[in-house]
Amino acid sequence: MPESKDIQGIIRHVAEIIIGELKLEDVTPDTFNPEMDLVDELGIDSMDLATIALVLQDEYKIVIDEDDYPKLKTVRLIAEYIEEKLAARQ
């Protein structure tokens, strides 16, 4: 599990995963805009989102309900969702 559980650490880790899974070039976790709409601005489709959700579930040992996928539009929203799941588990 990623060592950082604060929101900034989660945002950075989610950005790393998205960059890696989508093989984005010229983007780093530091330059990735956490407010960018992943579907409208980055062009992520439902298959990409499902893949990213599976990686996040493995990394953070949480369950991401498929019904929640439409809510996960930005890196910040994904990070807040993970933070809530982690808090509920404690």
C-alpha positions as a Markdown table, in Angstrom:
| # | Residue | x | y | z |
|---|---|---|---|---|
| 1 | Met | 0.0 | 0.0 | 0.0 |
| 2 | Pro | 1.3 | 3.5 | -0.7 |
| 3 | Glu | 2.9 | 5.0 | 2.3 |
| 4 | Ser | 1.2 | 8.4 | 2.1 |
| 5 | Lys | -2.4 | 8.5 | 3.3 |
| 6 | Asp | -2.8 | 12.3 | 3.3 |
| 7 | Ile | -4.8 | 13.8 | 0.4 |
| 8 | Gln | -1.7 | 15.3 | -1.3 |
| 9 | Gly | 0.1 | 12.0 | -1.2 |
| 10 | Ile | -3.0 | 10.2 | -2.5 |
| 11 | Ile | -3.4 | 12.7 | -5.3 |
| 12 | Arg | 0.3 | 12.2 | -6.3 |
| 13 | His | 0.0 | 8.5 | -6.3 |
| 14 | Val | -3.3 | 8.5 | -8.3 |
| 15 | Ala | -1.6 | 10.8 | -10.8 |
| 16 | Glu | 1.4 | 8.3 | -11.0 |
| 17 | Ile | -1.0 | 5.4 | -11.7 |
| 18 | Ile | -2.9 | 7.3 | -14.4 |
| 19 | Ile | 0.3 | 8.5 | -16.1 |
| 20 | Gly | 1.6 | 4.9 | -16.0 |
| 21 | Glu | -1.6 | 3.2 | -17.1 |
| 22 | Leu | -2.3 | 5.6 | -20.0 |
| 23 | Lys | 1.4 | 5.9 | -20.9 |
| 24 | Leu | 1.2 | 9.7 | -20.9 |
| 25 | Glu | 4.3 | 11.5 | -22.1 |
| 26 | Asp | 5.5 | 14.9 | -21.1 |
| 27 | Val | 3.5 | 14.7 | -17.8 |
| 28 | Thr | 4.7 | 14.1 | -14.3 |
| 29 | Pro | 2.8 | 13.7 | -11.0 |
| 30 | Asp | 4.0 | 17.3 | -10.2 |
| 31 | Thr | 2.6 | 18.8 | -13.4 |
| 32 | Phe | -0.6 | 16.7 | -13.6 |
| 33 | Asn | -3.6 | 19.0 | -12.9 |
| 34 | Pro | -5.7 | 17.2 | -10.2 |
| 35 | Glu | -8.7 | 19.2 | -11.3 |
| 36 | Met | -8.5 | 18.1 | -14.9 |
| 37 | Asp | -11.6 | 16.3 | -16.1 |
| 38 | Leu | -10.3 | 12.8 | -17.0 |
| 39 | Val | -13.0 | 12.0 | -19.5 |
| 40 | Asp | -13.6 | 15.4 | -21.2 |
| 41 | Glu | -10.1 | 16.8 | -21.1 |
| 42 | Leu | -7.9 | 13.7 | -21.1 |
| 43 | Gly | -10.1 | 11.4 | -23.1 |
| 44 | Ile | -10.2 | 8.5 | -20.7 |
| 45 | Asp | -12.9 | 6.0 | -21.7 |
| 46 | Ser | -14.8 | 3.5 | -19.5 |
| 47 | Met | -12.2 | 0.7 | -20.1 |
| 48 | Asp | -9.3 | 3.0 | -19.0 |
| 49 | Leu | -11.3 | 4.1 | -15.9 |
| 50 | Ala | -12.1 | 0.4 | -15.0 |
| 51 | Thr | -8.4 | -0.5 | -15.4 |
| 52 | Ile | -7.3 | 2.5 | -13.2 |
| 53 | Ala | -10.0 | 1.6 | -10.6 |
| 54 | Leu | -8.7 | -2.0 | -10.4 |
| 55 | Val | -5.1 | -0.8 | -9.9 |
| 56 | Leu | -6.3 | 1.6 | -7.2 |
| 57 | Gln | -8.3 | -1.2 | -5.5 |
| 58 | Asp | -5.1 | -3.4 | -5.4 |
| 59 | Glu | -2.9 | -0.5 | -4.2 |
| 60 | Tyr | -5.1 | 0.7 | -1.5 |
| 61 | Lys | -6.9 | -2.5 | -0.6 |
| 62 | Ile | -10.4 | -0.9 | -1.0 |
| 63 | Val | -13.4 | -1.7 | -3.1 |
| 64 | Ile | -14.5 | 0.8 | -5.7 |
| 65 | Asp | -18.2 | 0.2 | -6.6 |
| 66 | Glu | -18.8 | 0.4 | -10.4 |
| 67 | Asp | -21.8 | 2.6 | -9.7 |
| 68 | Asp | -19.3 | 5.2 | -8.3 |
| 69 | Tyr | -17.2 | 5.3 | -11.5 |
| 70 | Pro | -19.1 | 8.3 | -12.9 |
| 71 | Lys | -18.2 | 10.3 | -9.8 |
| 72 | Leu | -14.5 | 9.8 | -10.3 |
| 73 | Lys | -14.0 | 12.5 | -12.8 |
| 74 | Thr | -10.8 | 14.1 | -11.6 |
| 75 | Val | -7.7 | 13.0 | -9.7 |
| 76 | Arg | -8.8 | 15.1 | -6.7 |
| 77 | Leu | -12.2 | 13.4 | -6.6 |
| 78 | Ile | -10.6 | 10.0 | -6.9 |
| 79 | Ala | -8.2 | 10.9 | -4.1 |
| 80 | Glu | -11.1 | 12.1 | -1.9 |
| 81 | Tyr | -13.0 | 8.9 | -2.6 |
| 82 | Ile | -10.0 | 6.8 | -1.6 |
| 83 | Glu | -9.5 | 8.9 | 1.5 |
| 84 | Glu | -13.1 | 8.3 | 2.6 |
| 85 | Lys | -12.7 | 4.5 | 1.9 |
| 86 | Leu | -9.5 | 4.4 | 4.0 |
| 87 | Ala | -11.1 | 6.4 | 6.8 |
| 88 | Ala | -14.2 | 4.2 | 6.9 |
| 89 | Arg | -12.0 | 1.1 | 7.2 |
| 90 | Gln | -10.3 | 2.3 | 10.4 |
